[in-house]
Amino acid sequence: MYRDMVASGRPSRSHPSPPGASDAAARVAEAARAESARGAPLVIAVSGGRDSMVLMEAVARVAPARVASVATFDHGTGPAAVEATSLVRERASALGLPVRSGASRSPAHTEADWRAQRLAFLHEVAGELNARVITAHTLDDHLETVLMRALRGAGARGLAGLLASSAISRPFVTLRRSTIAACARAWAVPYLDDPTNVSRRHLRNRVRLDLLPALARAHPELPRDLVTLSRRAARLRQSLDRLIDASIDIDQRDGALSVARDALVDLDAPALALLWPAIAARHGVTLDRRGTERVVSFTIQGQPGSRIQVSGGVEVVRNRDRLVMRGVPAHTESPGVVRLEHGATWGRWRFVQTAAPLDRWAAQLDMDLPLDVRAWRPGDRMVADGSTEPRRLKGLFRDAGVDAVRRREWPVVVAGEQVVWVPGVRRAFAAPARSGRPKVTFRCEHIDR
């Protein structure tokens, strides 16, 4: 329940500050000041627990004008979560800080579920306010994270822990939890103890309460060794990202990540095992050891048209000279035939009128033609722009890297029975805008949902 608070919700001053508390408060304030001085305005993630309440207090003391909002999230775990969000709102209001509250829309039962929902909310708030998120993770949180990832055999991406480059800033990551606790006492910061923090049902709590202390007793240098390991891993991550930017052709569109195979195929398996997790992370995919091994083998041996599944709902497909990472397509019924007009949607595609330059995703068409959007049909042909002979759409799809599974859900624009445009693939010769007729340019966009 409330720690260092009286029943009214006001901070209790009945406990004197322990020795060193003023130094701890100064270190916390300096960390908050340094973070507030750089980059965009701040969205402070506050759970109601001690560390995040101290972070909110620190920023309110040193740079209140830099706060775009406090953000608190109710995971729906019971009365304690409701009480925590209420405390955050009350304290933020007392400090003169704006606050946004969010709540879980679906049941979550694991730490990963809670984290995913909370992060989605934080990023939503930050996006709306053109701000950046800061959290109160400490050096102890970092050590726990690195140890947990080491236990499951993580590579450099995982072992970098909270030192890895991220859209989220962590100003307390060099401070011990004991320093934050001393500052909380010095400033009489109100907070709540989350009862889930002592439940050994969660792996992190078992690591925090049992495993890490036991290992540190047996090997007192373990915390230092974990920090050294994570720093080296973070540097390696940065080097890999620079190498990928400079040497590997990666294209992201239509909800897929496409990688040029020629930059990878001559590398050996250990090098690919370093690169692929960094490549996949750009698509929001975390590769575990087994998934990494599979995609490394597939990069070397996979044949055109073949595919493998590497993670829950994610597959890698080889399309001629490229490897495409994407969500496993759901087998859905064709949307049928839709009249082409501004705002028309067909499956997961939207068509809009535009004045943008023409490319494979935009075509200029005659307004007085009956234009429709439908699915590909076996035997479909088109005289493509730049050609004089009709070609099967199947071959044009293949040239564009659209495999048989995605082909079934790809839009085809027709004028009567004549194929005039396959968005993202090819336009028909003249497409078929003829002189003297009113024309309109349509752009096709993939709807990510």
N, C-alpha and C positions, 0 to 999 in steps of 0.2 A: 504494500500500500504506500501511502505517502511517506517519503523519507525526508527528514529535516523540515517537516511542515507541521503546523498546528491544524486542528480540525477545520478552521475557517478557510484553509487553502493559502494562508499567508506563510512566508518562510519563517521557520523557527530560528531564533538566535540563542537558544538555550545551550548550544554546544560550542565551546570556544574553538577557534581555528587551531589545528595542530601545528607544530613546528614545520616550517617549510611551506605553509599554505600560501603565504604572500608571494613567494618565488614561483609556486605553481600557477597562481593567478596571473602573474606577469607573463609567464611563458604562454599560457593559453591566450591572453589578450594579444600578445605579439603575433601568434599564429593567425588569429582572426584578422588582425590589422593587415598583415602581409597578403592574405587571401583576398580581402576586400579591395585592396589597391589595384588589383590586376583584372583585366578582362571585363566581361559584361556584368550587369547587375546580378544579384544573387537570389536564388530560390533555396531557402534553408530547409532541408528535410529534417523534420522533428517528430519523433515517435512518442515523446513523453518520458522516455528514459533519461537517466542521468547525463550521459555523454551528449546527446542531442540537445537537451535543455541547456546545458552549459554552452554549447555552440551558439544557440540562439541568444543567450544572455551576453556572450562575448561580443558577437557582431553588433548587438544593440548598444553595447557600451562604446565600441570604438568606431563604428561606421554605420549608424542606423539608416542613413540616406541611401546606402548601397543595396538595401534589401528590397527586392521586387515583391517578394512574398515569403512568408513561412508556409510550408506545405506539410500537412499531416494526413495520415491514411489509416482508416479503420479496417483491419483485416477481417472483421466479423468473427473474432474468436471468443467473444463473450463480454461480460460487464467490464472487465479490466481494460479491454481495448476501447470501449466507449468512454470510460473514465479518463483514459490517457488522452484521447483526442480532445475531450472537454478541457483538460488541464492545459494542453497546448494552446487552444483558442483563448482561454482566459489569460494565460501568461503573455501571449503575443499581444493581446489587446492592451494589457497593462504596460507593456514596453513600447506601445505605439507602433507596432508592426502589423502590416496587412497579413491576412492568413487565408489560405485555401484548404478546404477539407475534401477528402475523397473517401470512398467506401467500396469494399469488395462487392462486385456484382454477381459473383458465383462462388460456390464453396471452394475453399482451398485447405488442403490438409498437410502439405509439406512445406519446408522452408523454401524450396525452389518456387513453389506456387505463390507463396506470399511475396517473395522477392520480385517475381515477374510482374505481379499486379501492382506492387508499390512503385517499381521503376516505370511502368507504363504511365501511371498517374503523374509521377514527378516530371517525366519528359513532356507530358502533355501540358502541364502548368508552365514549364520553362519555355516551351515553344510559343505558347500564347503570349508570354510576357517578354519574349526575346531576351531571356536571361539564362543563366547556367546554374546547375544544381550543385550544392555542396552538402556533404554529409559529415557526421562526427566519428567516422571510423578511426580507431586508434592503432598504435603500433601493435598492441595485443591482438586486435582483430586481424591485422595483417599476418602476424605469426601463426595464428590459428588457421587462416586461409591457406598459407603456404604449406603447412604441415599436412592439412587435409588433402591437398592436391598432390603432395609428394606421396602420400599413402596410396593413392589410386594411380600412380605412375604417370602423372601429367608431364607434358613437355614444357618448353620455354614459355608458351603463352599462359599456361596455368601457374607455373612456378613464379612468374613475375608478381603474382598476387595483386595487392592493392597499389603497387608501384607502377603498374602498367599504364600506358597512356589511355585516357578515358575522357568522355564528355563530362564525367562527374569529378569534381574536385574534393579532396579530403585533407583539409588543413591540419587535422590532428594526427595524421598518419605517422608522424615522428614522435608523438607523445605517448607515454605509457598511460594505461587506464588509471593507475594510482595518482598520476598528476591531475587528471581530470577530476577524480574524486576529491583531491585536496582543494582544488579550485571551487568545486561545488560547495564544500563546507565554508570556504573563505567568503564566498559571495552569497551564502544561504540560498542556493538555487533550489526551488521546489521541483520534485520529480516523482515518478512512480516506478516501482520495481515491477517489471513484467514477469508474471509467474512462469511463463514458458522458458525464461532464461535459466531456470534451475531444473528443468525437466530433462532427464537423461534419455528421453525418447528421441531427442534430436541429436544428430551426430556432432554438431558444433559444440553443444553443451558437454558432451562426453569428452571431447577433445579439450575444451576449456577447463573443465572441473577436474578431470582425472588424468588423461593421457599426457598432455603437455606439461603439467606440473611434475608428473612422475619422470618423464624423460629429462626434464631440466634438472631434477635432483640427481639423476644418474650421470648426466652430461651437462654441467653448468654452462658450457659454451654454446649449447644448442640455440638459444635465441640469436646470438651473434651470427652463428653459422647459417641460420635460416634467412637472416637479413642479407648476408653476403650472397647467398644463392639467389635470392629474389632480385637483387640489384643486377647481378650478371644476367639473369633471365630477361629482365626488363631491357637491358642494353641490347641483348640479342634480338628481342622482339622489334626494337627500333631499327636495327640493322636489316632485318628481314623485310620490314615494311618499305624501307628505302630501296632495297634490291628489287622488290616486286614492282614498285612504282617505275623504276628505271628500265627494267628488263622484260617484263611480262605483260603482254597485251591482254587486258581484262575489260570486258564490256558488260554493263549491267542494264538490262531493260526487260520489260514484260515479266517482271517477277523472277528473272533467272540471271545467273552469273555465268558468263561465257569466257573461257580461258583458252588462249592459243596453245595448242599442244606442242608446237615445235620448240617453244622455250623451255619445256619441261622434259621432253622425251629423252634427251641425252644425259640427264642428271641421274645419279645413282639413287638407290632407295633411301639411304640416310638423309641425303639432301632434300629429296621430295618429302620425307617425313617431317622436316623442319618447315618447308614452304607451305604445304597444303593446309595446315591449321590456320596459318596467317591469311591465306587466300580465302578459305571458307568463312573466316570471321568477317570479311567484308560483305558477306551475304547474310550475316547474322546467324551463322551456323557454327556450333561448337563441335568439333570432331573429337571423339574419344579415341583411345588407343586403337581399338578394333576398327573404327571407321577410318582412321588415318591409314592403317595397314591396307585396308581394302582399296582406298582410292589411290594409294601409291602403286599397288599391283595393277590396278585398272589403267592407270596412266601409261604404264610400260607395255601392258599386254592387251588392253581392251581393243576390240575390233569395231570398225565403223558400224553404227546402228545398235550396238550393245549398250547395256546399262547395268548399274549396280545401285543398291540402296545403302547409304552410308550413315544415316541417322533417322530418327523417327520422322517419317513423312518427307524425307529429303533423298533425292537420287542424283547420280551423275550419269550423263549420257554422252557417248562419243558421237559427234556429228562430223565426219570427215576429219578436218584438221583442228577441231575445237572440242573441248570438254565443257559440258554445260551442267551446272549445278542448279537444281530447281526443286520446288515442291513436287511430290508425286501427283500427277494429274488425277483428279477425281473423274470417274467414268459417269458422265451425266448425259441426259438426253439432249439432242440438238435443240437450240432455241427455235428452229424452224426458219421461216422467211420473214424479214423485217424490212419495211420501206426505209430507204436511206433518206434521212432528213436531219436537220440540226438537232443534236441532243439524242439521236436514236442510239439505243443500246442493243447489243447482240451478244448474249453470253457475258463474258467478262471484258467486253470491248465497247467503247463509246465513240461516236462520230460527231464532230463539231465542225461548223464552218469556220474558215480561217483565212487570213491574208498572208500566212507564212509561206516561205519559198517551198517549191515542190521537192519532194524526195520520196523514198519508198513508203513513207507513212502519210504522205499527202498527195492527193490527185485532183486535177481540175477536170470536172465533168460537165456535160450539157444538162442544164436545168430542165429542159423539156423532155428528157428521156425518163422512162419508168425505171428508176434505179432501186434495186433491192439488195439486201445482204442475206446470204445463206451459207450453209456449210459446204465444204468441198465434197464433190461427188466423183467417184472413180470414172475416169475417161474425160474429165474436164480438161479443156485445152485453151490456150490463149496465145495470140501473137504478141509477144512481149515487146516493150519499147526497145528499139535498137535491133529488132529481128524482123525477118520477112516471112518466116515459116511458123506455123503454130507449134507449140510445145505442150506436152502434158504438164498439168500443174504439179503432178507428183514429182517430176524432175526439178521444177522451179523451187518447190518446197525443199527438196534435198539440197539444192545449191545454196539456199538461204539458211540451212542448218535447222530446218523445222522437221522433226522426226515424225514417224507415223502416229504416235500417240497424240502429240500436240496438233497434228494436222486435222484431226477430227473436230477440234474445238477452235479452228482458225477461221476468221471471216473471209468470205469471198463476195465481191461486189459484182453484180451482173446487171446488164441492160437487156431485159427479156431473157434470152438464153445465152447471150454473149457475155463471156467473162471479160470485165474491163479493168479490174484492179484486185490484187491480192495484197492488202496492207502489209508493209514490212517485207514483202517479197519482190513483186514487180508490178508495174503498171502496163496496161495494154498499149500498143502502138497508137499514139494520138489520144488515147485514154478515155473516151473517144470524143474529145472536144473539137468540134468542127467550126470553121470560120463562119461568122455571122450569127451564131447561136448564142444565147445568154449562157454564161458559165458560172460555176460555183466551185470553190476549192474546199474539199473536206479533208480533215485530218483524223486519223484513227488513233485512239489512245487506249492503252491497257488499263483496266480498272483493278487496282490492288485492294483486295478486301478479304 
